[in-house]
């Protein structure tokens, strides 16, 4: 989640060709509720929340390493028993264009 506008987040996601939506919270309301609003509301802390299909927070990673975050998320999702999606269809990115699926990744675990 970012405190940037939805438009800026869409541009950022497209620049990375990411398959993970970058959520926008320009007023910081959700960040405040999750306890991640930092430095006078100028940015949000880089934490990962693992929330199951019932809305229960199963784990929180407060020590996110951007260099290994993708692999760390995959490992944590597996260790928490999150089920993979059965579909191997390409997942659309912010630009609307699909990205080929070639290996296990975060989007394999989440519903669209």
Secondary structure, DSSP 8 states (H G I E B T S, - for coil): -BSS-HHHHHHHHHHHT-SS---B-TT-HHHHHTT-EEGGGTEE---EEEE-TTS-EEEEESS--TTTHHHHHHHHHHHTT----S----EE-TTS-EE---S--GGGTS--
